Amino acid sequence: MTNRKVDYSDKRVLLIDSSGNVRSAIFHMLRRLGVHNIQAVSINDRVFSLISEGGFDLILLGHNGSDAVSGIQILEEARYRGYMKPSAGWVFMTSDASQEMVLHAIDSRPDVLLTKPFSIDELKLRLDSLVCRKAVLRPVDMALEMGDLPRAIAACDERVPKHDPLFDYVQQVKGKLLIQARRFQEARVLSEARYWQSQDKEAGLHLAEALAGLGQLRDAIGVLEGLIEHYPLLIGAYDLLAIVHERLGELPAAREALVDATARSPLGIPRQMELGRVSTQTRNLDSAETAYRKSIVLGRHSVYRSPEPFLKLANIQRLALADADARQAVLLRDAFDQSLNQALFQFPRDSRCKIQVALLRRQLFEDLGETLEAERMEREAETLNRALDTPLDLKREQLRVSADKVPLLEPDTPLLAQVPPDTGKRDPAMSLKVNRLGVKQYRVGKIPQALRYFGMAIEYDPANAAALLNLAQLFLESGRDTETRREERLRMVDRYLHLCATLSTKGDVQVRQMLLQRLRTLPVEQLPQGSLGALLR
């Protein structure tokens, strides 16, 4: 890929593997490559502290499926928690080269995937290429770590001339960043030329995303179907195809795309949960039940472990009661109670789970015509909700648990991905971390997820002014871009700006607060298009 000479003498390397023999072998390989600063550790409780605070240039992570905590779990959690900084190179080394494992690892986007065992020559080839890419993109990566997406995009044009072997790679990165910045027309122009010239799969995905962002959904489907035909293991194409079909209201086609994706890559919990959700909407209850049961099993040792698949499974059992005979009804009712009891047992401190369980029981009693019991469960949900520092919107929660469609943005407290432990204590440090995760979701256009994280950040620390302003910006952009519920969304902007005004702000936060307050005085038609400001990390 490049003829650049690589100097490893100044690189800090973290080597993680549960096998002492493997660590020793790779340690000596790295020494022979000229790496002087190597920290070699087994998988233990200190791994995430090292990853998040160590400032390593390269992280080599080994996976062994027989480990109690495996490398893939470390990789998945590092990505989920935002520990995989752009400036660090990640090498995932697996002794399991099965299609399922490789595709699951790709979901967490390591820079390099190596199959163990490997030779020093192979290691050098892959590391040389990675280090060269990181060197060329360092200004881009540093801008991303600072949250300056426009600067990162501009840096792509400043790095390498067209004749450089890394030029195509830098253009690929630029295409991805343009999509994150929602500059879809620029992304389309860049990716379209690259895709039709080289049939590069990454350029094809970026082109499809850009077309979808521009509202050209049928054109996006055409590109995605062509990608899938040529690259049947490009799972991201199936995921995006499902999203586009759903936006067109074609839920059966969306479900089929997710069925194909999970058949090829069945180990990802978010994808299984999506299949369960869409299958429920299309009343393919057997498919939904299978997806939720898989999510429960996969979640036993995953960062994605939550009560949600238990609750969703209980709802499937509730829906199945409508067409059940007397004997089946008894079995389904028992299964419904068992699923809810498992959720309560495994997540005893999750206050939101208790409310959702009460709402699901209320829905079942209402289905069965047992009005008094339904009212009792409704009162129980209301009592539990009043005990929360920030009560939930029970009508919205009822829609969620009963599998009815929920609007993308609601004019109330953003739905939380999870509730902090019910200890009554605040955790400002966790609030900052969760807010950073929300910023990352916003950059890639995942607005509902961003809302969830910003809401969670306020749960951990109601005085997190940055998270309050981030919510104000998202609702202001949403109110600008759609007339649906515009007034309610603008009221949410006023609410979060008011809450922020009660705090003492300074520096960048104060500047951002003043900017949003000024923008709020403008008529919606006069607001600038695109992002209304870089979110505060």
Buried (B, 14 or more C-beta within 10 A) or exposed (E): EBEBEBEBEEBBBBBBBBBEEBBEBBBEBBEEBEBEBBBBBBBEEEBBEBBBEEEBBBBBBBBBEEBEBBBBBBBBBBBBBBBBBBBBBBBBBBBBEEEEBBBBBBBBEBBBBBBBEBEBEEBBEBBBBBBBBBBBBBBBBBBBBEBBBEBBBBBBEEBBEEEBEBBBBBBBBBBBBBBBBBBBEBBBBBBBEBBEEEEBBBBBBBBBBBBBBBEBBEBBBEBBEBBBEEBEBBBBBBBBBBBBBBEBEBBEBBBBBBBBBBEBBBBBBEBBBBBBBBBBBBBBBEBBBBBBBBBBEBBEEBBBBBBBBBBBBBBBBBBBBEEBEEEEBEEBBEBBBBBBEBBBEBBEEBBBBBBBBBBBBBBBBBBBEBEEBBEBBBEBBEEBBEEBEEBBBBEBBBBBBBBEEBEEBBBBBBBBBBBBEBEEEBBEEBBBBBBBBBBBBBBBBBBBBBBBBBBBBBBBBBBBBBBBBBBBBBBBBBBBBEEEBBEBBBEBBBBBBEBBEEEEBEEEBBEBBEBBBEBBEEEEEEBEEEBBBBBBB
